[in-house]
Amino acid sequence: MAYDLTTLAARKDVVAYFGYGSLVNAHTHRTHVIHCERAHLSGFGRRWQERSDRSRYPVSFLSAYHADHGAAELSGLLVFDHVESLPSVDEREHGYDRVRLDRSQLRLERDGADLPDLPYYVYVARPPARGGAQHHILQSYLDAVLQGYLHQFGEPGARGFVKSTAAFDTPIVRDRASPLYPRSVKLAPDELALIDEVTADLNHVDGFLQRQG
């Protein structure tokens, strides 16, 4: 049974934010989310980007960015949450700015559902102050993201994520045995096999990352 979004429109304690990375995976959520909807955000692209937080491991996280061409669109998950949860989500998304969206930039995947009149946001990563050592994508982070796309959009969604995300030439460090990503997930055997197939042509590296001082 489809969720009735009109019930959210009548409330004053609800906000929504668009997830295009790990937030697409409900297993990574840490607040009492009210509802989620598969959705699309226009005017933005997605890329791997060095973190602005220089005190952490030299890793790249996903960021949305304003795309120059009007046809740009991201598939992801629109998360409806309590207003009081926003500080917790902001803390989770440290290194990102919460950017207000116009409701017209969003459309829902399912037909016949209108977006309620609420505040809508997307988190955009802050650029680093200066370039540093070679940064890497954590396999444990990528696993969480791709599992989310598999759950929400199936195999085409996972493949589409890889195809539509810029800077995938960033090396991927194999950390599944000892995940560095704090919200790492467990993969079913079929998920593991598909993720490895989808990312087989990307640049994987062995070794350990050294924490930056």
C-alpha positions in Angstrom: 0.0 0.0 0.0 1.4 3.4 -1.0 2.1 5.9 1.7 -0.3 8.9 1.7 1.9 11.9 1.5 -1.0 14.3 2.1 -0.7 13.3 5.8 2.8 14.9 5.8 1.6 18.1 4.2 -0.7 18.8 7.2 2.2 18.5 9.7 4.6 21.3 10.7 7.3 19.1 12.1 8.5 17.4 8.9 11.4 18.1 6.6 12.8 16.1 3.7 16.4 15.7 2.3 17.5 14.1 -0.9 20.0 11.3 -0.6 22.2 10.4 -3.6 24.9 8.3 -1.8 24.9 6.4 1.4 21.5 8.0 2.4 19.9 5.9 -0.3 20.6 2.9 1.9 18.1 2.8 4.8 20.5 0.6 6.8 22.7 3.7 7.2 20.0 6.0 8.7 20.5 6.9 12.3 17.3 8.9 13.0 13.7 7.9 13.3 12.8 8.5 9.7 9.1 9.0 8.9 9.0 7.8 5.3 11.2 7.5 2.2 10.4 7.8 -1.5 12.4 7.0 -4.6 12.9 10.3 -6.4 14.9 12.3 -8.9 16.6 15.7 -8.4 17.2 18.0 -11.4 20.0 20.4 -12.0 22.6 18.4 -10.1 25.4 15.9 -10.9 27.3 13.6 -8.6 31.1 13.1 -8.2 33.7 11.7 -5.9 35.4 14.5 -4.0 38.2 14.8 -1.5 36.9 15.6 2.0 37.4 19.0 3.4 38.1 17.5 6.9 41.9 17.2 6.8 42.1 15.4 10.2 40.6 12.2 8.8 41.7 9.4 6.5 42.5 10.6 3.0 39.3 9.5 1.5 36.9 10.8 -1.1 33.2 11.1 -0.4 30.3 11.7 -2.7 29.1 15.2 -3.4 26.3 16.7 -5.5 27.2 19.7 -7.6 25.2 22.2 -9.6 25.3 21.0 -13.2 25.5 23.4 -16.0 23.2 21.6 -18.4 19.5 21.6 -17.6 19.0 17.9 -18.4 21.2 16.8 -15.4 19.2 14.6 -13.0 20.2 12.4 -10.1 18.2 9.3 -8.9 18.1 8.8 -5.2 16.0 8.6 -2.1 13.9 11.4 -0.6 13.9 11.0 3.1 11.1 12.5 5.2 12.3 13.1 8.7 11.4 15.1 11.9 12.6 18.7 12.1 14.2 17.9 15.4 16.4 15.3 13.7 18.1 17.8 11.5 21.0 18.6 13.9 21.7 14.8 14.0 21.7 14.5 10.3 23.9 17.6 10.0 26.3 16.0 12.4 26.3 12.8 10.3 26.9 14.9 7.2 29.8 16.8 8.7 31.9 18.3 5.9 28.7 19.0 3.9 26.5 22.1 3.7 22.7 21.6 3.8 21.4 23.4 0.7 17.7 24.4 0.4 15.9 23.0 -2.7 12.9 24.3 -4.6 10.2 21.7 -4.7 10.1 22.0 -8.5 13.6 20.4 -8.7 12.2 17.1 -7.3 9.9 14.5 -8.8 8.9 11.2 -7.3 9.5 7.9 -9.0 5.9 6.6 -8.4 3.1 8.0 -10.6 0.3 10.0 -9.1 2.1 11.2 -6.0 2.5 14.9 -5.3 5.2 16.4 -3.1 3.8 18.0 0.0 4.7 21.7 0.8 7.7 21.1 3.1 11.3 22.3 3.4 13.5 20.2 1.0 17.3 20.0 1.2 20.3 18.3 -0.3 23.8 18.0 1.3 26.7 19.3 -0.8 30.3 18.5 0.3 32.6 21.5 1.0 35.7 21.6 -1.2 39.0 21.0 0.5 41.1 24.1 1.3 44.0 22.7 -0.5 45.0 19.5 -2.4 46.7 16.8 -0.4 48.0 13.3 -0.8 46.2 10.8 -3.1 42.7 10.2 -1.9 40.8 6.9 -2.1 37.3 5.6 -2.2 36.6 3.2 0.7 35.2 -0.1 -0.6 33.1 -0.3 2.6 31.5 3.1 1.8 30.9 2.2 -1.9 29.3 -1.1 -0.8 26.8 0.8 1.4 25.9 3.1 -1.5 25.6 0.4 -4.1 23.5 -1.8 -1.8 21.1 1.1 -1.4 20.8 1.5 -5.1 20.2 -2.2 -5.5 17.5 -2.2 -2.9 15.8 0.9 -4.4 16.4 0.7 -8.1 17.6 -2.8 -8.8 20.6 -3.8 -10.9 20.0 -1.0 -13.4 20.2 1.5 -10.6 23.5 0.2 -9.4 25.0 0.2 -12.9 23.5 3.7 -13.5 25.1 5.0 -10.4 28.6 3.9 -11.5 28.0 5.3 -15.1 26.6 8.7 -13.9 29.1 9.5 -11.2 32.2 11.5 -12.0 35.8 10.9 -10.8 35.4 7.2 -10.6 39.1 7.0 -11.6 39.8 7.6 -7.9 41.5 4.4 -6.5 39.2 2.2 -4.4 41.0 0.8 -1.3 39.9 -2.7 -0.3 38.8 -2.4 3.4 35.9 -4.9 3.6 37.8 -7.1 6.1 38.3 -4.1 8.4 35.8 -1.4 7.3 36.8 2.2 7.9 33.4 3.5 6.9 31.5 4.0 10.2 28.1 2.9 8.7 29.4 -0.2 6.9 26.8 -2.8 5.9 26.6 -6.6 5.5 26.2 -7.8 1.9 24.3 -10.9 0.9 26.2 -13.2 -1.5 24.2 -12.1 -4.5 24.8 -8.4 -3.6 28.5 -9.0 -3.2 28.8 -10.7 -6.5 26.8 -8.0 -8.4 28.7 -5.1 -6.8 32.0 -6.8 -7.6 30.9 -7.3 -11.2 29.6 -3.7 -11.5 32.9 -2.3 -10.2 35.3 -4.8 -11.8 36.7 -2.3 -14.3 37.4 0.4 -11.7 40.8 0.9 -10.1 41.1 -1.2 -6.9 44.2 -1.0 -4.7 45.5 -3.0 -1.7 47.0 -1.5 1.4 46.1 0.6 4.4 45.3 4.3 4.7 47.2 6.4 7.1 45.2 8.8 9.3 46.1 12.4 8.6 47.4 14.5 11.6 
